[in-house]
Amino acid sequence: MARNSLGRFYLPSDVRNEIVNLFNARWGYSDIARNTKVTKRAVHKIVHLYSLHGATEPFFCGRKDPVLITDDILEVIEIWKLQKPSIYASEIRKRLLRDNM
């Protein structure tokens, strides 16, 4: 069973699916929480996740491989900073994405 960033276990899939099924059957958040012995906040999060993505499984954030900056990209950033010292990081990011770097 997977753990979240705080070391707590995620709810099992069958409980998550039951929460969504009860919500689709027009049960209220409090009634679902009481029936499944889960907090009302957890019920709300699961229903919200399902409404946005159509999935009940948790998303695992922060588990991606780190993004590495190559020497070429670093050189381009240095040139942009020399040309315009007041350039914001967000502008650099947009230009890198626009130029497919």
MODELLER restraints for C-alpha pairs under 7 A, 6 or more apart:
rsr = mdl.restraints
at = mdl.atoms
rsr.add(forms.Gaussian(group=physical.xy_distance, feature=features.Distance(at['CA:1:A'], at['CA:9:A']), mean=6.75, stdev=0.5))
rsr.add(forms.Gaussian(group=physical.xy_distance, feature=features.Distance(at['CA:2:A'], at['CA:9:A']), mean=5.90, stdev=0.5))
rsr.add(forms.Gaussian(group=physical.xy_distance, feature=features.Distance(at['CA:2:A'], at['CA:10:A']), mean=6.08, stdev=0.5))
rsr.add(forms.Gaussian(group=physical.xy_distance, feature=features.Distance(at['CA:3:A'], at['CA:9:A']), mean=4.33, stdev=0.5))
rsr.add(forms.Gaussian(group=physical.xy_distance, feature=features.Distance(at['CA:3:A'], at['CA:10:A']), mean=5.79, stdev=0.5))
rsr.add(forms.Gaussian(group=physical.xy_distance, feature=features.Distance(at['CA:4:A'], at['CA:10:A']), mean=6.50, stdev=0.5))
rsr.add(forms.Gaussian(group=physical.xy_distance, feature=features.Distance(at['CA:13:A'], at['CA:57:A']), mean=6.86, stdev=0.5))
rsr.add(forms.Gaussian(group=physical.xy_distance, feature=features.Distance(at['CA:16:A'], at['CA:46:A']), mean=6.87, stdev=0.5))
rsr.add(forms.Gaussian(group=physical.xy_distance, feature=features.Distance(at['CA:16:A'], at['CA:56:A']), mean=6.03, stdev=0.5))
rsr.add(forms.Gaussian(group=physical.xy_distance, feature=features.Distance(at['CA:17:A'], at['CA:56:A']), mean=6.63, stdev=0.5))
rsr.add(forms.Gaussian(group=physical.xy_distance, feature=features.Distance(at['CA:19:A'], at['CA:32:A']), mean=6.48, stdev=0.5))
rsr.add(forms.Gaussian(group=physical.xy_distance, feature=features.Distance(at['CA:19:A'], at['CA:43:A']), mean=6.73, stdev=0.5))
rsr.add(forms.Gaussian(group=physical.xy_distance, feature=features.Distance(at['CA:20:A'], at['CA:47:A']), mean=6.09, stdev=0.5))
rsr.add(forms.Gaussian(group=physical.xy_distance, feature=features.Distance(at['CA:22:A'], at['CA:32:A']), mean=6.64, stdev=0.5))
rsr.add(forms.Gaussian(group=physical.xy_distance, feature=features.Distance(at['CA:29:A'], at['CA:40:A']), mean=5.98, stdev=0.5))
rsr.add(forms.Gaussian(group=physical.xy_distance, feature=features.Distance(at['CA:29:A'], at['CA:43:A']), mean=6.44, stdev=0.5))
rsr.add(forms.Gaussian(group=physical.xy_distance, feature=features.Distance(at['CA:29:A'], at['CA:44:A']), mean=6.81, stdev=0.5))
rsr.add(forms.Gaussian(group=physical.xy_distance, feature=features.Distance(at['CA:30:A'], at['CA:40:A']), mean=5.89, stdev=0.5))
rsr.add(forms.Gaussian(group=physical.xy_distance, feature=features.Distance(at['CA:33:A'], at['CA:39:A']), mean=5.47, stdev=0.5))
rsr.add(forms.Gaussian(group=physical.xy_distance, feature=features.Distance(at['CA:33:A'], at['CA:40:A']), mean=5.17, stdev=0.5))
rsr.add(forms.Gaussian(group=physical.xy_distance, feature=features.Distance(at['CA:33:A'], at['CA:43:A']), mean=6.33, stdev=0.5))
rsr.add(forms.Gaussian(group=physical.xy_distance, feature=features.Distance(at['CA:46:A'], at['CA:56:A']), mean=6.37, stdev=0.5))
rsr.add(forms.Gaussian(group=physical.xy_distance, feature=features.Distance(at['CA:49:A'], at['CA:55:A']), mean=6.74, stdev=0.5))
rsr.add(forms.Gaussian(group=physical.xy_distance, feature=features.Distance(at['CA:49:A'], at['CA:56:A']), mean=6.61, stdev=0.5))
rsr.add(forms.Gaussian(group=physical.xy_distance, feature=features.Distance(at['CA:50:A'], at['CA:56:A']), mean=5.45, stdev=0.5))
rsr.add(forms.Gaussian(group=physical.xy_distance, feature=features.Distance(at['CA:73:A'], at['CA:101:A']), mean=6.93, stdev=0.5))
rsr.add(forms.Gaussian(group=physical.xy_distance, feature=features.Distance(at['CA:81:A'], at['CA:87:A']), mean=6.56, stdev=0.5))
